[in-house]
Amino acid sequence: MVVSVNPNPEKTLFQSLLDNTVMTLLSESKKKEKEYLTFLGNKLEDVVAEVMKEKAKGTAFENSIELISGQKFPDIIANKFYGVEVKTSKQNHWTTTGNSVLEGTRVEGIERIYMLYGKMILPIEFRCRPYEDCLSEVVVTHSPRYLINMELTEGETIFNKLNIPYDTLRKSSNPVKHITDYYRKFLKPGEEVWWLDQDDTKSTGLIIQLWNNLPSKTRKEHMIRAMVLFPEIFGNRPDKFNRASVWLINSHGIVCPNIRDVFTAGGQGTITWKGKIYTHIPKVLIKLTGLLAEITEVIEQSSLDELRLYWDERVADPYKSWINLVAQNTEHQKLKINIRDYLTETIIG
């Protein structure tokens, strides 16, 4: 057994081992095309591990190559420091869905990982690159996962886009938040990222619920919170319920096909303030006036970070900010009542 003085041999030495491994795979696959075409998934992992063991003889990596069984990341490790993740495809491209962003199954102690990709069609080809150099985007299956592209050029990785090094992101306490913050920059009005931040303690569970099947108390709680988070529902934009609809699905797993009726059913009503009756008030504002105590409580209990996220503005005084947003969204409705003054006096005093 060859024992290295340096427990973590230099990256150039491991790169040399991988280069020799790829050259052998290319050579052997030409001799045994029919057999190699069957080496998909974990079958190629076995082959790569055996080739690496053979090529490691006489190097600092001799007797250190280990094929990891089970759902672990990466598939092969060396010197308990380096790793190789093996992917295969029967398609004529160099892209595939990679591993979880959260890397919950990462083998302890493995710091440098490489991606070895086999394109198992004629002509059979293999490519190997540092793992972080071939991750282009983040996509979602049952969890956020990297998208692998073995043809990425320098500066095109997801880490370049995030402006965060791979090692910094993976060691972050909340890597998903960095990613969702990045993708939120490209959202259109009413859209939201599909994957929730890790620090969101709520869970949608596995069941999609229908609004009309929920208990009336639960429906009321969601309606009040929507009034706080999405002040645009008090305006007259045609898309004013879009964000609230997405939020119900994304954060609570609730589908509400009739969301407009939840807030506006019943037409118009009246508000009595300072001894005067104001008529032709939209129903959504009538509901608002009857729920001000509950709305105030929700605002008080909400974190400033959450309010900033949904209101898209700096928040110093959350009550004043919310009142201002509601007033802005109602100012084009030609109401006889001054909503800003009414809410300020009623909530703040």
C-alpha positions, 0 to 999 in steps of 0.5 A, spaced: 500 500 500 502 506 498 501 511 503 501 519 501 505 524 506 500 529 504 493 526 506 490 530 501 494 529 495 494 535 490 488 536 485 493 536 479 494 529 482 487 527 482 486 530 475 491 526 472 488 520 475 481 522 472 484 523 465 487 516 465 481 513 467 477 517 462 482 515 456 481 508 459 474 508 458 474 511 451 479 506 449 475 500 452 469 502 450 471 502 442 473 495 443 467 493 447 461 497 444 456 493 445 457 491 452 459 499 454 452 501 451 449 497 457 453 500 462 447 505 464 446 508 471 450 504 477 453 499 472 457 505 469 459 507 477 462 500 478 466 500 471 469 507 473 471 505 480 474 499 477 478 503 472 480 508 477 482 503 482 487 500 477 490 507 475 491 509 482 496 503 483 503 506 484 500 513 486 498 517 492 491 514 491 492 506 491 487 502 495 483 509 497 478 508 491 471 506 494 465 505 491 459 508 495 453 504 496 446 507 497 443 514 495 450 517 497 453 523 494 458 522 490 458 515 487 466 514 488 471 517 493 478 517 494 483 518 500 476 520 503 477 527 500 476 527 493 469 524 490 467 523 483 459 523 481 457 519 475 452 520 470 450 517 464 445 518 458 442 515 452 441 522 449 445 525 444 447 531 449 451 533 455 445 535 460 442 532 465 438 533 472 444 533 477 444 532 485 440 536 490 442 543 492 442 541 499 447 536 499 444 532 505 447 525 502 454 528 501 459 523 504 462 527 510 469 529 509 469 530 501 471 536 499 473 536 492 468 533 487 468 531 479 463 530 474 464 524 470 459 523 464 458 518 459 454 519 453 452 512 452 450 512 444 455 511 438 460 514 438 460 513 446 464 519 449 466 520 456 467 527 459 470 529 466 470 536 469 470 539 476 463 538 479 461 546 480 464 548 473 458 544 470 452 546 474 448 551 470 441 552 473 437 550 479 431 546 477 425 543 481 423 535 481 421 533 488 427 538 491 431 543 488 436 540 484 442 542 479 442 542 472 448 539 469 451 541 462 458 538 461 459 544 455 459 550 460 464 555 458 467 559 464 463 564 467 456 561 465 455 556 472 449 558 476 455 560 481 457 565 477 450 568 476 449 568 484 456 571 485 457 566 490 462 560 490 460 553 490 463 551 497 460 558 500 453 556 497 453 549 499 456 550 506 451 556 507 445 555 513 440 556 507 443 555 500 436 555 497 434 562 500 440 565 495 437 561 489 430 563 490 433 571 491 436 570 485 430 567 481 425 572 484 429 577 480 426 574 473 419 574 476 413 577 472 407 580 476 403 575 480 409 570 479 413 566 485 418 561 485 416 554 486 420 552 492 419 555 498 425 558 502 428 553 508 427 558 513 419 557 512 417 553 517 410 552 514 409 545 509 404 544 504 404 537 505 402 532 500 395 534 499 392 539 495 386 542 498 380 546 495 378 552 498 371 551 499 373 544 503 376 548 508 373 550 515 370 557 515 375 559 520 381 557 516 378 560 510 378 567 514 385 566 517 388 566 510 383 571 507 386 576 512 393 574 511 392 575 504 389 582 505 396 584 509 401 581 504 397 583 498 394 590 498 393 590 491 387 586 492 384 593 494 385 596 487 382 595 480 388 592 476 385 585 472 391 581 475 390 583 482 389 576 485 394 573 481 400 573 487 395 571 492 393 565 488 400 563 487 401 564 495 395 560 497 398 554 492 405 555 494 405 556 501 399 552 503 397 547 498 390 550 497 387 551 490 382 557 490 378 557 483 373 563 485 378 567 489 375 573 486 369 572 490 372 570 496 374 578 497 368 581 492 362 577 493 356 582 494 357 588 490 358 594 494 356 597 501 357 603 506 362 605 511 360 610 517 365 614 519 365 620 523 357 621 523 357 620 515 355 615 511 359 613 505 356 609 500 358 605 493 364 602 497 367 596 494 365 589 498 373 588 499 373 594 503 367 593 506 370 586 509 377 590 510 373 595 515 370 589 519 377 585 520 381 591 522 383 588 529 385 581 526 389 585 520 392 589 525 394 583 529 397 579 523 401 585 521 404 585 528 406 578 528 409 578 521 416 579 521 419 585 517 423 580 512 416 577 510 413 584 509 419 586 505 419 580 501 411 581 499 411 589 499 417 589 495 419 596 499 423 598 505 419 597 512 420 601 518 413 602 520 409 596 518 402 599 520 404 606 516 407 602 510 401 597 509 396 603 510 400 607 504 400 601 500 392 600 501 391 607 499 395 607 493 391 601 490 385 605 492 386 612 489 384 611 482 377 609 484 374 615 486 372 614 493 368 619 497 371 617 503 379 618 504 381 611 505 388 613 508 385 618 513 380 612 515 385 607 516 390 611 520 385 614 525 382 607 526 389 603 526 394 608 529 389 613 532 
